[in-house]
């Protein structure tokens, strides 16, 4: 395996009884890469994370972590370089925030001296002495993120990481992800919301019924899907097109006077920031439907 590949799944299948949770999946996660993994419930996302963590072993194929098979003794030692944020965060309500960090730091054999710094990094240093039972859902998610960052791991696995986070907290989370990528860490983000990954992932993997059905950037997924690109622009009044943007007979132009009235044909349009927003939202919905996520 290349030294730049932090994680590699080689023709991996994981079977539970007659059910194949993961079926012949090949996957490579490189150093400094941020990869989104989208799919419906039961698509195989969490199973892939458990395989990387070494919590379960593949029925067929091989999982490599930082150059070692996860089932080997050397692979078990590599697990200390993984940071994991599960979908369901279970933290002891009687411990304070700093006590929780100390507990996990000792489990990972990390010094306690950087724990306060990590709490400050995720924005809850002011609640370090409060019991976790008094935390809001968003604060508990931030605390769980802080424990995942212990020891500056080289591989981070985030399962539905933005669940319960407000917009400011989501922005903070993706700033942390960019910071991690900048220092060479590999980040795998699992989510149901395909649109949320736009701009935050180098590429996106789409899982369906245990099979990897797509792998690429948002633009590449659009090409793979074969879907047309639709852009919606809403204007308050008709405006003539610039000569640089000649009228294209293949495009439909409409005017809608109010949300309750039907759209009326309009022979003019102009480019606005809404074009980009509309493209991202509509494209993500089309991709979700095309790959069975809708």
C-alpha positions as a Markdown table, in Angstrom:
| # | Residue | x | y | z |
|---|---|---|---|---|
| 1 | Unk | 0.0 | 0.0 | 0.0 |
| 2 | Unk | 1.2 | 3.5 | -0.8 |
| 3 | Unk | 2.5 | 5.5 | 2.1 |
| 4 | Unk | 0.0 | 8.2 | 1.2 |
| 5 | Unk | -2.9 | 5.8 | 1.6 |
| 6 | Unk | -4.0 | 5.9 | 5.2 |
| 7 | Unk | -6.9 | 3.5 | 4.7 |
| 8 | Unk | -7.6 | 0.9 | 2.0 |
| 9 | Unk | -10.4 | -1.6 | 1.5 |
| 10 | Unk | -9.6 | -4.3 | -1.0 |
| 11 | Unk | -12.7 | -6.1 | -2.4 |
| 12 | Unk | -14.2 | -6.2 | 1.1 |
| 13 | Unk | -17.4 | -8.1 | 1.9 |
| 14 | Unk | -19.0 | -8.3 | 5.3 |
| 15 | Unk | -21.8 | -10.8 | 5.7 |
| 16 | Unk | -24.1 | -11.2 | 8.7 |
| 17 | Unk | -25.9 | -14.5 | 8.2 |
| 18 | Unk | -27.4 | -14.3 | 4.7 |
| 19 | Unk | -27.2 | -10.5 | 4.6 |
| 20 | Unk | -24.3 | -8.8 | 3.0 |
| 21 | Unk | -23.9 | -5.5 | 4.8 |
| 22 | Unk | -20.9 | -4.6 | 2.6 |
| 23 | Unk | -20.5 | -6.2 | -0.8 |
| 24 | Unk | -17.1 | -6.2 | -2.7 |
| 25 | Unk | -16.2 | -2.7 | -1.8 |
| 26 | Unk | -12.9 | -1.1 | -2.9 |
| 27 | Unk | -11.9 | 2.1 | -1.2 |
| 28 | Unk | -8.8 | 4.2 | -0.8 |
| 29 | Unk | -8.5 | 7.2 | 1.7 |
| 30 | Unk | -5.4 | 9.3 | 1.1 |
| 31 | Unk | -3.4 | 11.4 | 3.6 |
| 32 | Unk | -4.9 | 14.9 | 3.9 |
| 33 | Unk | -8.1 | 13.9 | 2.1 |
| 34 | Unk | -11.6 | 14.7 | 3.2 |
| 35 | Unk | -14.1 | 12.1 | 1.9 |
| 36 | Unk | -17.9 | 12.1 | 2.4 |
| 37 | Unk | -19.8 | 8.9 | 2.5 |
| 38 | Unk | -23.5 | 9.2 | 1.8 |
| 39 | Unk | -26.3 | 6.6 | 1.8 |
| 40 | Unk | -29.6 | 5.6 | 3.3 |
| 41 | Unk | -30.0 | 3.6 | 6.5 |
| 42 | Unk | -28.6 | 0.1 | 6.0 |
| 43 | Unk | -26.4 | 1.2 | 3.1 |
| 44 | Unk | -23.3 | 0.0 | 4.8 |
| 45 | Unk | -21.7 | 3.2 | 6.0 |
| 46 | Unk | -21.4 | 2.3 | 9.7 |
| 47 | Unk | -20.2 | -1.2 | 8.8 |
| 48 | Unk | -17.4 | 0.3 | 6.8 |
| 49 | Unk | -16.3 | 2.4 | 9.7 |
| 50 | Unk | -16.4 | -0.6 | 12.1 |
| 51 | Unk | -14.2 | -2.5 | 9.6 |
| 52 | Unk | -11.7 | 0.4 | 9.6 |
| 53 | Unk | -11.8 | 0.6 | 13.4 |
| 54 | Unk | -11.1 | -3.2 | 13.6 |
| 55 | Unk | -14.3 | -3.8 | 15.7 |
| 56 | Unk | -15.3 | -6.4 | 13.1 |
| 57 | Unk | -13.4 | -8.4 | 10.5 |
| 58 | Unk | -14.3 | -8.7 | 6.8 |
| 59 | Unk | -15.8 | -12.0 | 5.6 |
| 60 | Unk | -13.8 | -11.5 | 2.4 |
| 61 | Unk | -11.1 | -9.1 | 1.3 |
| 62 | Unk | -8.7 | -7.0 | 3.3 |
| 63 | Unk | -8.7 | -3.8 | 5.3 |
| 64 | Unk | -5.5 | -1.9 | 5.6 |
| 65 | Unk | -4.9 | 0.9 | 8.2 |
| 66 | Unk | -1.8 | 3.0 | 7.9 |
| 67 | Unk | 0.0 | 0.2 | 6.1 |
| 68 | Unk | -1.0 | -2.7 | 8.2 |
| 69 | Unk | -4.0 | -5.2 | 8.1 |
| 70 | Unk | -6.5 | -4.2 | 10.8 |
| 71 | Unk | -6.6 | -7.9 | 12.0 |
| 72 | Unk | -2.9 | -8.1 | 12.7 |
| 73 | Unk | -1.0 | -7.2 | 15.9 |
| 74 | Unk | 0.6 | -4.2 | 14.1 |
| 75 | Unk | -2.8 | -3.1 | 12.8 |
| 76 | Unk | -4.2 | -3.2 | 16.4 |
| 77 | Unk | -1.4 | -0.8 | 17.5 |
| 78 | Unk | -2.3 | 1.5 | 14.6 |
| 79 | Unk | -5.8 | 2.0 | 16.1 |
| 80 | Unk | -4.4 | 4.5 | 18.6 |
| 81 | Unk | -4.0 | 6.8 | 15.6 |
| 82 | Unk | -7.7 | 6.8 | 14.9 |
| 83 | Unk | -10.2 | 9.4 | 16.1 |
| 84 | Unk | -13.8 | 8.3 | 16.1 |
| 85 | Unk | -17.0 | 10.2 | 16.6 |
| 86 | Unk | -20.0 | 7.8 | 16.6 |
| 87 | Unk | -23.5 | 8.7 | 15.5 |
| 88 | Unk | -25.0 | 8.2 | 18.9 |
| 89 | Unk | -22.9 | 10.0 | 21.6 |
| 90 | Unk | -23.0 | 8.2 | 25.0 |
| 91 | Unk | -21.1 | 10.2 | 27.6 |
| 92 | Unk | -21.4 | 9.7 | 31.4 |
| 93 | Unk | -23.7 | 12.4 | 32.7 |
| 94 | Unk | -22.1 | 12.5 | 36.2 |
| 95 | Unk | -18.6 | 13.4 | 34.8 |
| 96 | Unk | -17.7 | 17.0 | 34.1 |
| 97 | Unk | -16.4 | 17.9 | 30.6 |
| 98 | Unk | -12.7 | 18.0 | 31.8 |
| 99 | Unk | -13.2 | 14.7 | 33.6 |
| 100 | Unk | -14.6 | 13.1 | 30.5 |
| 101 | Unk | -11.6 | 14.3 | 28.5 |
| 102 | Unk | -9.2 | 13.0 | 31.2 |
| 103 | Unk | -10.9 | 9.6 | 31.1 |
| 104 | Unk | -10.5 | 9.2 | 27.3 |
| 105 | Unk | -7.0 | 10.6 | 27.3 |
| 106 | Unk | -6.0 | 7.9 | 29.8 |
| 107 | Unk | -7.6 | 5.2 | 27.6 |
| 108 | Unk | -5.6 | 6.4 | 24.6 |
| 109 | Unk | -2.5 | 6.9 | 26.8 |
| 110 | Unk | -2.3 | 10.6 | 26.0 |
| 111 | Unk | -1.1 | 13.4 | 28.3 |
| 112 | Unk | -3.8 | 15.3 | 30.1 |
| 113 | Unk | -2.1 | 18.6 | 29.6 |
| 114 | Unk | -3.8 | 19.3 | 26.2 |
| 115 | Unk | -7.3 | 18.5 | 27.3 |
| 116 | Unk | -8.3 | 22.1 | 28.1 |
| 117 | Unk | -6.9 | 23.3 | 24.9 |
| 118 | Unk | -9.1 | 20.8 | 23.0 |
| 119 | Unk | -12.2 | 21.9 | 24.9 |
| 120 | Unk | -11.4 | 25.5 | 23.9 |
| 121 | Unk | -10.8 | 24.4 | 20.3 |
| 122 | Unk | -14.4 | 23.1 | 20.1 |
| 123 | Unk | -15.9 | 26.1 | 22.0 |
| 124 | Unk | -16.9 | 24.6 | 25.4 |
| 125 | Unk | -14.0 | 25.5 | 27.7 |
| 126 | Unk | -16.4 | 27.6 | 29.8 |
| 127 | Unk | -18.3 | 24.5 | 30.7 |
| 128 | Unk | -15.3 | 22.3 | 31.5 |
| 129 | Unk | -16.3 | 22.0 | 35.2 |
| 130 | Unk | -20.0 | 21.4 | 34.5 |
| 131 | Unk | -21.4 | 17.9 | 34.6 |
| 132 | Unk | -22.2 | 16.5 | 31.1 |
| 133 | Unk | -25.7 | 15.8 | 32.2 |
| 134 | Unk | -26.4 | 19.6 | 32.1 |
| 135 | Unk | -25.0 | 19.9 | 28.6 |
| 136 | Unk | -27.2 | 20.6 | 25.6 |
| 137 | Unk | -27.2 | 18.1 | 22.7 |
| 138 | Unk | -24.9 | 20.4 | 20.7 |
| 139 | Unk | -22.5 | 20.7 | 23.6 |
| 140 | Unk | -22.3 | 17.0 | 24.1 |
| 141 | Unk | -21.5 | 16.6 | 20.4 |
| 142 | Unk | -18.7 | 19.2 | 20.7 |
| 143 | Unk | -17.3 | 17.3 | 23.7 |
| 144 | Unk | -17.4 | 14.0 | 21.7 |
| 145 | Unk | -15.6 | 15.8 | 18.9 |
| 146 | Unk | -12.9 | 17.0 | 21.4 |
| 147 | Unk | -12.3 | 13.4 | 22.5 |
| 148 | Unk | -12.0 | 12.2 | 18.9 |
| 149 | Unk | -9.1 | 14.8 | 18.5 |
| 150 | Unk | -7.1 | 13.4 | 21.3 |
| 151 | Unk | -3.5 | 12.5 | 20.3 |
| 152 | Unk | -3.7 | 14.2 | 16.9 |
| 153 | Unk | -4.9 | 11.1 | 15.1 |
| 154 | Unk | -4.0 | 10.5 | 11.5 |
| 155 | Unk | -7.4 | 9.0 | 10.6 |
| 156 | Unk | -10.7 | 10.4 | 11.8 |
| 157 | Unk | -14.0 | 8.7 | 11.3 |
| 158 | Unk | -17.1 | 10.9 | 11.8 |
| 159 | Unk | -20.5 | 9.2 | 11.8 |
| 160 | Unk | -23.3 | 11.8 | 11.2 |
| 161 | Unk | -21.1 | 14.4 | 13.0 |
| 162 | Unk | -23.3 | 17.5 | 12.6 |
| 163 | Unk | -26.5 | 15.9 | 14.0 |
| 164 | Unk | -27.9 | 18.3 | 16.6 |
| 165 | Unk | -25.5 | 21.1 | 15.8 |
| 166 | Unk | -26.6 | 24.7 | 15.1 |
| 167 | Unk | -25.3 | 26.6 | 12.0 |
| 168 | Unk | -22.4 | 28.2 | 14.0 |
| 169 | Unk | -21.4 | 24.8 | 15.5 |
| 170 | Unk | -21.5 | 23.2 | 12.0 |
| 171 | Unk | -19.2 | 26.0 | 10.7 |
| 172 | Unk | -16.8 | 25.3 | 13.6 |
| 173 | Unk | -16.9 | 21.6 | 12.9 |
| 174 | Unk | -15.9 | 22.0 | 9.2 |
| 175 | Unk | -13.2 | 24.5 | 10.2 |
| 176 | Unk | -11.7 | 21.8 | 12.4 |
| 177 | Unk | -12.0 | 19.3 | 9.4 |
| 178 | Unk | -10.1 | 21.7 | 7.2 |
| 179 | Unk | -7.5 | 22.2 | 9.9 |
| 180 | Unk | -7.1 | 18.4 | 10.2 |
| 181 | Unk | -6.7 | 18.0 | 6.4 |
| 182 | Unk | -4.1 | 20.8 | 6.4 |
| 183 | Unk | -1.8 | 18.8 | 8.7 |
| 184 | Unk | -2.2 | 15.6 | 6.7 |
| 185 | Unk | -5.0 | 13.8 | 8.5 |
| 186 | Unk | -7.5 | 11.7 | 6.6 |
| 187 | Unk | -11.2 | 12.5 | 7.4 |
| 188 | Unk | -14.1 | 10.2 | 6.5 |
| 189 | Unk | -17.6 | 11.8 | 7.0 |
| 190 | Unk | -20.7 | 9.7 | 7.0 |
| 191 | Unk | -24.0 | 11.5 | 6.4 |
| 192 | Unk | -27.5 | 11.2 | 5.0 |
| 193 | Unk | -27.4 | 14.8 | 3.7 |
| 194 | Unk | -25.6 | 14.8 | 0.4 |
| 195 | Unk | -26.1 | 18.6 | -0.1 |
| 196 | Unk | -24.2 | 19.3 | 3.2 |
| 197 | Unk | -21.0 | 17.7 | 1.8 |
| 198 | Unk | -20.7 | 20.2 | -1.1 |
| 199 | Unk | -17.7 | 22.3 | -0.5 |
| 200 | Unk | -16.6 | 20.2 | 2.5 |
| 201 | Unk | -15.4 | 17.0 | 0.9 |
| 202 | Unk | -12.7 | 16.4 | -1.7 |
| 203 | Unk | -14.9 | 13.6 | -3.0 |
| 204 | Unk | -18.1 | 11.7 | -2.2 |
| 205 | Unk | -18.8 | 8.0 | -2.0 |
| 206 | Unk | -22.4 | 6.9 | -2.4 |
| 207 | Unk | -23.4 | 3.6 | -0.8 |
| 208 | Unk | -26.5 | 1.6 | -1.6 |
| 209 | Unk | -27.5 | -1.7 | -0.1 |
| 210 | Unk | -23.8 | -2.4 | 0.8 |
| 211 | Unk | -22.5 | -1.6 | -2.7 |
| 212 | Unk | -20.4 | 1.4 | -3.7 |
| 213 | Unk | -22.4 | 2.9 | -6.5 |
| 214 | Unk | -20.5 | 6.2 | -7.0 |
| 215 | Unk | -17.2 | 7.8 | -6.1 |
| 216 | Unk | -16.1 | 11.3 | -7.1 |
| 217 | Unk | -16.5 | 15.0 | -6.6 |
| 218 | Unk | -20.0 | 16.6 | -6.8 |
| 219 | Unk | -19.3 | 17.5 | -10.4 |
| 220 | Unk | -18.1 | 14.0 | -11.2 |
| 221 | Unk | -21.2 | 12.5 | -9.6 |
| 222 | Unk | -23.3 | 14.7 | -11.8 |
| 223 | Unk | -21.5 | 13.4 | -14.9 |
| 224 | Unk | -21.8 | 9.7 | -13.7 |
| 225 | Unk | -25.5 | 10.1 | -13.0 |
| 226 | Unk | -26.2 | 11.4 | -16.5 |
| 227 | Unk | -28.7 | 14.0 | -15.1 |
| 228 | Unk | -29.3 | 17.3 | -16.7 |
| 229 | Unk | -28.2 | 20.4 | -14.8 |
| 230 | Unk | -31.0 | 22.7 | -13.8 |
| 231 | Unk | -30.5 | 26.2 | -12.5 |
| 232 | Unk | -33.4 | 28.2 | -11.0 |
| 233 | Unk | -33.1 | 32.0 | -10.8 |
| 234 | Unk | -35.9 | 34.1 | -9.3 |
| 235 | Unk | -36.1 | 37.8 | -10.4 |
| 236 | Unk | -38.4 | 40.5 | -9.1 |
| 237 | Unk | -38.8 | 41.9 | -12.6 |
| 238 | Unk | -37.9 | 41.1 | -16.2 |
| 239 | Unk | -34.4 | 42.2 | -17.2 |
| 240 | Unk | -32.9 | 42.0 | -20.7 |
| 241 | Unk | -30.0 | 39.6 | -21.2 |
| 242 | Unk | -26.6 | 41.0 | -21.8 |
| 243 | Unk | -25.2 | 40.5 | -25.3 |
| 244 | Unk | -22.6 | 38.3 | -23.7 |
| 245 | Unk | -25.3 | 35.9 | -22.7 |
| 246 | Unk | -27.3 | 35.3 | -25.9 |
| 247 | Unk | -30.8 | 33.7 | -25.6 |
| 248 | Unk | -30.5 | 29.9 | -25.7 |
| 249 | Unk | -33.6 | 28.3 | -27.3 |
| 250 | Unk | -33.0 | 25.0 | -25.4 |
| 251 | Unk | -33.4 | 26.8 | -22.1 |
| 252 | Unk | -36.7 | 27.8 | -20.5 |
| 253 | Unk | -37.1 | 31.2 | -18.9 |
| 254 | Unk | -40.0 | 31.8 | -16.5 |
| 255 | Unk | -41.2 | 34.6 | -14.3 |
| 256 | Unk | -43.1 | 34.0 | -11.1 |
| 257 | Unk | -44.9 | 37.1 | -9.6 |
| 258 | Unk | -45.5 | 35.4 | -6.2 |
| 259 | Unk | -45.0 | 32.0 | -4.7 |
| 260 | Unk | -48.7 | 31.3 | -5.0 |
| 261 | Unk | -48.9 | 32.2 | -8.7 |
| 262 | Unk | -47.7 | 29.8 | -11.5 |
| 263 | Unk | -44.5 | 30.7 | -13.2 |
| 264 | Unk | -44.9 | 32.6 | -16.5 |
| 265 | Unk | -42.5 | 32.3 | -19.5 |
| 266 | Unk | -39.8 | 35.0 | -19.4 |
| 267 | Unk | -37.5 | 35.8 | -22.2 |
| 268 | Unk | -34.7 | 37.2 | -20.0 |
| 269 | Unk | -32.5 | 36.1 | -17.1 |
| 270 | Unk | -29.3 | 37.2 | -15.4 |
| 271 | Unk | -26.7 | 35.5 | -13.3 |
| 272 | Unk | -26.9 | 35.9 | -9.6 |
| 273 | Unk | -25.5 | 34.2 | -6.5 |
| 274 | Unk | -28.8 | 32.4 | -6.4 |
| 275 | Unk | -27.7 | 30.4 | -9.4 |
| 276 | Unk | -25.0 | 28.7 | -7.4 |
| 277 | Unk | -27.3 | 28.0 | -4.4 |
| 278 | Unk | -30.0 | 26.7 | -6.6 |
| 279 | Unk | -27.6 | 24.5 | -8.5 |
| 280 | Unk | -26.1 | 22.9 | -5.4 |
| 281 | Unk | -29.5 | 22.2 | -3.8 |
| 282 | Unk | -31.2 | 20.9 | -6.9 |
| 283 | Unk | -28.2 | 18.9 | -8.1 |
| 284 | Unk | -27.8 | 17.2 | -4.7 |
| 285 | Unk | -31.5 | 16.3 | -4.7 |
| 286 | Unk | -31.2 | 14.9 | -8.2 |
| 287 | Unk | -28.1 | 12.9 | -7.3 |
| 288 | Unk | -29.8 | 11.6 | -4.2 |
| 289 | Unk | -32.7 | 10.3 | -6.3 |
| 290 | Unk | -30.5 | 8.9 | -9.0 |
| 291 | Unk | -28.3 | 6.9 | -6.6 |
| 292 | Unk | -31.2 | 5.8 | -4.4 |
| 293 | Unk | -30.8 | 8.1 | -1.5 |
| 294 | Unk | -34.1 | 10.0 | -1.9 |
